[in-house]
Amino acid sequence: MECSKCRSEAVVTQAYSGLSLCMRHLISDIESKAKKEIRKKGGLASAERIFLKGDDDFRLFALRIFLSSLFLKRTDIVFVADEAEATTVFSAETLDDAACGLLDAVLEGRTAEYLNPRDKRIIAPLSVIPAAEVFLYAQAHNWKGAGPVESETARFLDEFSANRPGTKYALKNTADYLENIS
């Protein structure tokens, strides 16, 4: 299959957008969406102290790659090793993580967690991107490790959203809405 934007070989077809993208255009698409999510969450002020939160897997690797290119010329931003020292936390959560997180919370009766105010601002720039696409992004930047591990909830959501490609986005948007109520 060809890329919808050029004649190169497509590496992914996005059911939610109807686009087939080559690696170059997938990377551009991911970075564009992640930047938009950062802006949506208020952007970054001067002198921010950032902590990166996530498991040491492809998601955190992809987040590090993305942020390093984004903040390459920002000398006013400091990355810290301790979350307590941070003013903003960047989470390595993907769209799948955000959707599964809310669905699990609903099923387990923990939705009140989304209403509790947080002591730090949390931005998850990759939370608008499916895990499989984040994994391809990581691989394009020389990630050699394992890919997404699916939970029972993730498998259910994958099957359910096969004919309803907006399902995960709807769950993520609902989680964002609940967090903004408090």
N, C-alpha and C positions, 0 to 999 in steps of 0.2 A: 504494500500500500504506500502511496505517496503522501508526503507532508502536504497539508492544506495550504501552507504558506510558500512552499518552494517545491522543487521537483525531487528533493532528496527522499531517501527511504525513511518512512515513519517508524518510530520506536514505540509510540503509544497512540491509542485512539481514546479520546475523552468522551465517554457517553454523555456526560453532563453538558458538554459544549458542542459536540458534534464534530470536533476537529481531530485530525490526525496530525501528529507533530513529529518532526525529526528531532534529534538530540539538541541541536542548536536552538530550535524554536521552543522546545520543551523547557530548556534552561531559562530562556528569556521569559517564558510564560510564568514559570515558578517564581523567578526573581521579581517580576512585575506584581504578581499577586501578593507576595510576601511584603514588599514595600508598601503596597496599598493597605495591608492589614496593620502595619506599624503606624501609618498615618491615621487609620481609623481609631487606633487605641491612643492617639494623642501625640505620636511622634516622640522625638527625644530632644530634651533641652540640653543646653550646654552644661558641662560638668556632671553628667549622669555617671553613676557608678553601677555597672551592669554585672549581674551574676547569671551564668548560663546553667539552667537546670534541665536534667534529663539523664537517662541511662546512657552508658558509654556504648552506644550503638550507632547505626547509620543515621538516625534522626539527629542526634547531637552532632555528629560529624558534618552532616549537611547544614545544620544551623551555624556551626563554626565557620564553614566555608562561605556561606552567604553573608554572615555578619562581617567577616574579615574583609571581603571585597566591598561591602557597603560602607564600612567605617574606616577604610584604609587611610583617608586623609583627615579624619576627625581626631585631632590631637586632644580635644577637650573631653573625650569619653574615656573612662577607665574601666577595665575589666577587673573584677575582684574575685578572689578565691573563696570568700566566705559570704554566704547569703545575708548574714546579719549586717554586713558592711554595704550592701547594695541599696540603691534607690529604686532600681527597676530590675525585675527578674525576667529574663528571656527563657521561655519554656520551649523544649524541643517537641512539643505536641503536634501531631499531624491531624488532618481532618478525621481520619479513622479513630484516633485517640479521643478527640473531642466528642464525636458522635457516640462512641461506645461508653465514654465516661458518663454522659448524661443518661443514656439508656440504662446503664447499670445502676445509676443513682435512683432513677425512677423505679426500677424493678426491686431495688433493695430498700426503698423508702428513705433515701438519703438526700432528697432534693433540697432540703433546708441548707445543706452545705453551700449551695450556689447563691444563697441569699445572705450569707455571713460576710460582712465587710472584711477586706484583706488589709494587712498592715503595709503591704508593698504592692506597687503596680506590677501586674504580670502581662507580658506581651508574648503571644505565641504566633510568630509570623508564618509558620508552616501549617497552622491549624486550618487553613483554607485549601490545603493541598492533600490529595489522597496519599496514603503511605507508600503505595506502589510507585507513584511519581517521585516522591522524596527519595526513595531507594534508587531509582534511575539517576536522579540528580547526584546522589552520593557516589554511585558507580562511575559517573562521568568525571568525577573529581578524584578517582583512584581509590574508592572504598573497596576493600577486598573482603570484608566480613560478611556476616549473615544478613539476610533481609528480614522483612516483616514476619513476626510470629503472630498467628491469629488466635484470639481467644474464641470461646464459644459465641460470645456476643458479636464479635467481629464477623464470624462466619455467617451468623444469622443476618446481620446487616448487609453483608455482601449479597446474599441470596435475595433478601427482601428488596434491595435497591437495584437489582439487575434490571428490572422493568420500571423502576422509579429512581432515576439517577439523581434526583434532588434530595433524597431522603437524608443523607449524611449532612448536607448543607443545612437542611431544615433543623436537624438536631443541634448542630453547632450554633446556628443563629438563635435558637431557643436558649441554649446555655448562656450565650452572650447577653441575651435579654434579661435572664434571671440574675446574672451577676451585676447588671446595671441597675436593677431595682433598688438594691441596698444603698 
